[in-house]
Amino acid sequence: MTDRLLEFRSACRLARRRLGVGPPAPAPLPALHTSLAARRATQVNAKLTEIDGRLANLRAAAGREHDAGTNSFDAAAQAAERDCAWADRALRTMEGDANQASGSRRGHERAMAQCLRSKLSERLEALQEAMKARQRALKVQHKRRTKFSHAGPAISTRVQLDTPLFSTAFVPKHAVVEPPKQAPKPKPPPPPMTDPFAMSSAFSTQTGMRSRRPQQVEETSRLERQQQQQRQQLVLEQNARQRLDHALDVEKEIGKLGEVFSRFAGLVAQQAEVVERLDDDVEASRADVDAGHSELTRAHERIRGNRALYLKIFGIIGALTVWTVMF
């Protein structure tokens, strides 16, 4: 609102008061169904409701400690960030249109934009909390995998090798086998390949060695899969951290813009109050000038009504003066 417009409005009010005309009828406000700002506010509110559903999915997927939970959480987080960005762009458009509006419409549209901006800030805080909860769950999952993973041979393999039916029985390191002091008498060697137990022992040794190779390959592949899963988990955690940082940056910028707009609104309100006070002071001064003019007019009328009396008094005074001088 410019100074010339305020002066024009003040002059119009004074003219209406002098002529005895009442104030003009206020201009009709635009209907809700025809207001572009109202339609945009409805769209943003619907998008915020949709964001609430996505945040509920995020909270449900944040506590899951398996890969399916990670995938669902990432999808829900991307959708929520996309919806928040759309709502932020829509609010910026509303604020720009509100600055171009005039009269009470500007204040109404600004109030709608500020209300929706506060709701969006609450959704962003909820998204940040869900990100933090997911990071805690990922840390617990990584700690559990690191704590309970092992690279030793399987228990069933050791139990199988410790049985007395196999020649490759497991001998612990702390066991000490002492040779006998007196060697027994030599016995004649048994005929080759005639003892069925010896044959089964040799066969079992070969089969044990053969069965151990697939187990080693399987153990190696399992370790590789665990390492790959850990790498994927670290990548997902880094991506989540980056998205959280971006969301925090967006929230900070939104907060700064809100402070700027609040300051600007306060300055505009103060300027309007100052202009109103000046207008009231000018009207009061004009009323005092009019009252003084009226008093001067009445005094002039009184002086004109007593002109004959003044002439008689001056005539008598002149006659007395002449008589005193001559006689």
C-alpha positions as CSV (number, residue, x, y, z in Angstrom):
1,M,0.0,0.0,0.0
2,T,1.6,3.3,-1.2
3,D,1.5,6.7,0.4
4,R,-0.5,8.2,-2.5
5,L,-3.2,5.6,-2.1
6,L,-3.4,6.4,1.7
7,E,-3.6,10.1,1.0
8,F,-6.4,9.5,-1.6
9,R,-8.3,7.3,0.9
10,S,-8.0,10.0,3.6
11,A,-9.2,12.7,1.3
12,C,-12.2,10.6,0.3
13,R,-13.1,10.0,3.9
14,L,-12.9,13.7,4.7
15,A,-15.1,14.5,1.6
16,R,-17.7,12.0,2.7
17,R,-17.8,13.4,6.2
18,R,-18.3,16.9,4.9
19,L,-21.0,15.8,2.5
20,G,-22.6,13.6,5.1
21,V,-22.3,10.5,2.9
22,G,-21.9,7.1,4.6
23,P,-18.9,4.8,4.0
24,P,-18.9,2.8,0.7
25,A,-20.0,-0.9,0.7
26,P,-17.1,-3.3,1.0
27,A,-16.1,-5.2,-2.1
28,P,-17.4,-8.8,-2.2
29,L,-14.8,-11.4,-1.4
30,P,-14.0,-14.1,-4.0
31,A,-16.0,-17.3,-3.5
32,L,-14.1,-20.3,-2.1
33,H,-14.8,-22.4,-5.2
34,T,-13.5,-19.7,-7.5
35,S,-10.3,-18.8,-5.5
36,L,-7.1,-20.2,-7.0
37,A,-5.4,-20.0,-3.6
38,A,-8.2,-22.0,-2.0
39,R,-7.9,-24.7,-4.7
40,R,-4.2,-24.9,-4.2
41,A,-4.6,-25.1,-0.5
42,T,-7.0,-28.0,-0.9
43,Q,-4.5,-29.8,-3.1
44,V,-1.6,-29.2,-0.7
45,N,-3.8,-30.4,2.2
46,A,-4.6,-33.6,0.3
47,K,-0.9,-34.2,-0.4
48,L,-0.1,-33.7,3.3
49,T,-2.7,-36.4,4.1
50,E,-1.0,-38.7,1.6
51,I,2.3,-37.9,3.3
52,D,0.8,-39.0,6.6
53,G,0.1,-42.4,5.1
54,R,3.6,-42.7,3.8
55,L,5.0,-41.7,7.2
56,A,3.0,-44.5,8.8
57,N,4.6,-47.0,6.3
58,L,8.0,-45.6,7.2
59,R,7.5,-46.0,10.9
60,A,6.3,-49.6,10.3
61,A,9.3,-50.4,8.1
62,A,11.9,-48.6,10.3
63,G,12.0,-51.3,12.9
64,R,12.4,-54.3,10.5
65,E,15.8,-55.9,10.6
66,H,15.9,-57.7,7.3
67,D,16.4,-56.8,3.6
68,A,12.7,-56.7,2.8
69,G,12.3,-53.9,5.4
70,T,15.2,-52.0,3.8
71,N,13.6,-52.1,0.4
72,S,10.2,-51.1,1.6
73,F,11.7,-48.3,3.7
74,D,13.7,-46.9,0.8
75,A,10.7,-46.9,-1.5
76,A,8.5,-45.2,1.2
77,A,11.2,-42.6,2.0
78,Q,11.7,-41.7,-1.7
79,A,7.9,-41.3,-2.1
80,A,7.7,-39.1,1.0
81,E,10.6,-36.9,-0.1
82,R,9.0,-36.5,-3.5
83,D,5.7,-35.5,-2.0
84,C,7.3,-33.1,0.4
85,A,9.2,-31.4,-2.4
86,W,6.0,-31.1,-4.4
87,A,4.2,-29.5,-1.4
88,D,7.1,-27.1,-0.9
89,R,6.9,-25.9,-4.5
90,A,3.2,-25.5,-4.2
91,L,3.5,-23.4,-1.1
92,R,6.2,-21.2,-2.7
93,T,3.7,-20.6,-5.5
94,M,1.0,-19.7,-3.1
95,E,3.3,-17.3,-1.2
96,G,4.3,-15.6,-4.5
97,D,0.6,-15.2,-5.5
98,A,-0.2,-13.9,-2.0
99,N,2.5,-11.2,-2.3
100,Q,0.9,-10.0,-5.6
101,A,-2.6,-9.9,-4.1
102,S,-4.1,-6.8,-2.5
103,G,-6.3,-5.9,0.5
104,S,-7.7,-8.5,2.8
105,R,-7.1,-11.2,0.2
106,R,-3.4,-10.9,0.7
107,G,-3.6,-11.5,4.5
108,H,-6.0,-14.5,4.0
109,E,-3.7,-16.2,1.5
110,R,-0.6,-15.5,3.6
111,A,-2.4,-17.1,6.6
112,M,-3.3,-20.2,4.6
113,A,0.3,-20.5,3.3
114,Q,1.8,-20.1,6.8
115,C,-0.6,-22.7,8.3
116,L,0.2,-25.2,5.5
117,R,4.0,-24.4,5.9
118,S,3.8,-25.3,9.6
119,K,2.1,-28.6,8.8
120,L,4.7,-29.4,6.2
121,S,7.4,-28.7,8.8
122,E,5.8,-31.2,11.2
123,R,5.8,-33.8,8.4
124,L,9.5,-33.2,7.8
125,E,10.3,-33.6,11.5
126,A,8.4,-36.9,11.5
127,L,10.4,-38.0,8.4
128,Q,13.6,-37.1,10.1
129,E,12.6,-39.2,13.2
130,A,11.8,-42.1,10.9
131,M,15.3,-41.8,9.3
132,K,17.0,-41.8,12.7
133,A,15.0,-44.9,13.8
134,R,16.0,-46.7,10.6
135,Q,19.6,-45.8,11.2
136,R,19.4,-47.3,14.7
137,A,17.8,-50.5,13.3
138,L,20.5,-50.8,10.7
139,K,23.2,-50.4,13.3
140,V,21.7,-53.1,15.4
141,Q,21.3,-55.4,12.4
142,H,25.0,-54.8,11.4
143,K,26.2,-55.5,15.0
144,R,24.2,-58.7,15.2
145,R,25.5,-60.0,11.9
146,T,29.1,-59.1,12.8
147,K,28.8,-60.6,16.3
148,F,27.2,-64.0,15.3
149,S,29.0,-64.6,12.0
150,H,31.8,-67.2,12.1
151,A,34.2,-68.7,9.5
152,G,35.0,-72.1,11.2
153,P,34.0,-75.5,10.0
154,A,30.5,-76.7,10.5
155,I,29.6,-78.5,13.7
156,S,28.2,-81.5,11.9
157,T,31.5,-81.9,10.0
158,R,33.6,-81.9,13.2
159,V,31.2,-84.4,14.8
160,Q,31.4,-86.6,11.8
161,L,35.2,-86.5,11.7
162,D,35.5,-87.2,15.4
163,T,33.7,-90.5,15.1
164,P,35.9,-93.6,15.4
165,L,34.7,-95.1,12.1
166,F,36.9,-92.6,10.2
167,S,40.6,-92.6,10.1
168,T,40.8,-88.8,10.0
169,A,39.5,-88.4,13.5
170,F,39.9,-85.0,15.0
171,V,42.7,-84.8,17.6
172,P,42.8,-81.8,19.8
173,K,46.1,-79.9,20.1
174,H,46.4,-80.2,23.8
175,A,46.3,-84.1,23.6
176,V,49.9,-85.6,24.0
177,V,50.4,-89.1,22.6
178,E,53.5,-90.7,24.2
179,P,55.1,-93.6,22.4
180,P,55.4,-96.9,24.3
181,K,58.7,-97.5,26.0
182,Q,59.1,-101.0,24.7
183,A,58.3,-101.7,21.1
184,P,56.0,-104.8,20.6
185,K,57.2,-107.8,18.8
186,P,57.0,-107.5,15.0
187,K,54.0,-109.2,13.5
188,P,53.8,-110.5,10.0
189,P,52.2,-108.0,7.6
190,P,48.7,-108.7,6.7
191,P,47.9,-109.6,3.1
192,P,47.2,-106.5,1.0
193,M,43.5,-105.5,0.5
194,T,42.2,-108.5,2.4
195,D,40.9,-106.7,5.5
196,P,37.4,-105.3,4.8
197,F,37.8,-102.8,7.7
198,A,41.0,-101.4,6.3
199,M,39.3,-101.0,2.9
200,S,36.4,-99.2,4.5
201,S,38.8,-97.0,6.4
202,A,40.7,-96.0,3.3
203,F,37.5,-95.4,1.4
204,S,36.1,-93.3,4.2
205,T,39.3,-91.2,4.2
206,Q,39.0,-90.5,0.5
207,T,35.3,-89.7,0.8
208,G,35.9,-87.4,3.8
209,M,38.4,-85.4,1.8
210,R,36.1,-85.2,-1.2
211,S,33.1,-84.2,1.0
212,R,35.3,-81.5,2.7
213,R,35.9,-79.6,-0.6
214,P,32.3,-78.7,-1.4
215,Q,31.9,-77.6,2.2
216,Q,34.9,-75.3,1.9
217,V,33.5,-73.9,-1.3
218,E,30.1,-73.4,0.3
219,E,31.7,-71.7,3.3
220,T,33.6,-69.4,1.0
221,S,30.5,-68.5,-1.0
222,R,28.6,-67.9,2.3
223,L,31.4,-65.5,3.5
224,E,31.3,-63.7,0.1
225,R,27.5,-63.3,0.4
226,Q,27.9,-61.9,3.9
227,Q,30.5,-59.4,2.7
228,Q,28.3,-58.4,-0.2
229,Q,25.3,-57.9,2.1
230,Q,27.4,-55.8,4.5
231,R,28.6,-53.7,1.6
232,Q,25.0,-53.2,0.4
233,Q,24.0,-52.4,3.9
234,L,26.7,-49.7,4.2
235,V,25.7,-48.3,0.8
236,L,22.0,-48.1,1.9
237,E,23.0,-46.5,5.2
238,Q,25.1,-43.9,3.4
239,N,22.2,-43.2,1.0
240,A,19.8,-42.8,4.0
241,R,22.3,-40.5,5.7
242,Q,22.6,-38.4,2.5
243,R,18.8,-38.2,2.2
244,L,18.5,-37.2,5.8
245,D,21.1,-34.4,5.3
246,H,19.2,-33.1,2.3
247,A,15.9,-33.2,4.3
248,L,17.6,-31.3,7.1
249,D,19.0,-28.7,4.6
250,V,15.5,-28.3,3.1
251,E,14.0,-27.9,6.6
252,K,16.6,-25.2,7.5
253,E,15.8,-23.3,4.3
254,I,12.1,-23.5,5.0
255,G,12.7,-22.2,8.5
256,K,14.7,-19.3,7.2
257,L,12.1,-18.4,4.7
258,G,9.4,-18.6,7.3
259,E,11.4,-16.2,9.6
260,V,11.9,-13.8,6.7
261,F,8.2,-13.8,5.8
262,S,7.2,-13.4,9.4
263,R,9.5,-10.4,9.7
264,F,8.1,-8.9,6.5
265,A,4.5,-9.4,7.8
266,G,5.4,-7.7,11.1
267,L,7.0,-4.7,9.2
268,V,3.9,-4.4,7.0
269,A,1.6,-4.5,10.0
270,Q,3.7,-1.8,11.8
271,Q,3.6,0.4,8.7
272,A,-0.1,0.1,8.5
273,E,-0.5,1.0,12.2
274,V,1.8,4.1,11.7
275,V,-0.2,5.2,8.7
276,E,-3.4,4.9,10.6
277,R,-2.1,6.9,13.5
278,L,-0.9,9.6,11.1
279,D,-4.2,9.7,9.4
280,D,-6.0,10.1,12.8
281,D,-3.6,12.9,13.8
282,V,-4.2,14.7,10.5
283,E,-7.9,14.4,10.9
284,A,-7.7,15.7,14.5
285,S,-5.6,18.6,13.4
286,R,-8.0,19.5,10.7
287,A,-10.9,19.4,13.1
288,D,-9.0,21.8,15.4
289,V,-8.4,24.2,12.5
290,D,-12.0,24.1,11.6
291,A,-13.0,24.8,15.2
292,G,-10.6,27.8,15.3
293,H,-12.0,29.1,12.0
294,S,-15.5,28.9,13.4
295,E,-14.5,30.9,16.5
296,L,-12.8,33.6,14.4
297,T,-15.9,33.9,12.3
298,R,-18.2,34.3,15.3
299,A,-15.8,37.0,16.7
300,H,-15.9,38.8,13.4
301,E,-19.7,38.7,13.4
302,R,-19.9,40.1,16.9
303,I,-17.5,42.9,16.0
304,R,-19.6,43.9,13.0
305,G,-22.8,43.9,15.1
306,N,-21.3,46.4,17.6
307,R,-20.0,48.9,15.0
308,A,-22.6,51.6,15.8
309,L,-21.8,51.5,19.5
310,Y,-18.1,51.8,18.8
311,L,-18.8,54.9,16.6
312,K,-20.8,56.6,19.3
313,I,-18.2,56.0,21.9
314,F,-15.4,57.3,19.6
315,G,-17.6,60.4,18.8
316,I,-18.2,61.2,22.4
317,I,-14.5,60.8,23.2
318,G,-13.7,63.2,20.2
319,A,-16.2,65.8,21.4
320,L,-14.9,65.8,24.9
321,T,-11.4,66.1,23.6
322,V,-12.3,69.2,21.4
323,W,-14.2,70.8,24.3
324,T,-11.4,70.3,26.7
325,V,-8.9,71.8,24.2
326,M,-11.1,74.8,23.3
327,F,-12.4,75.6,26.8
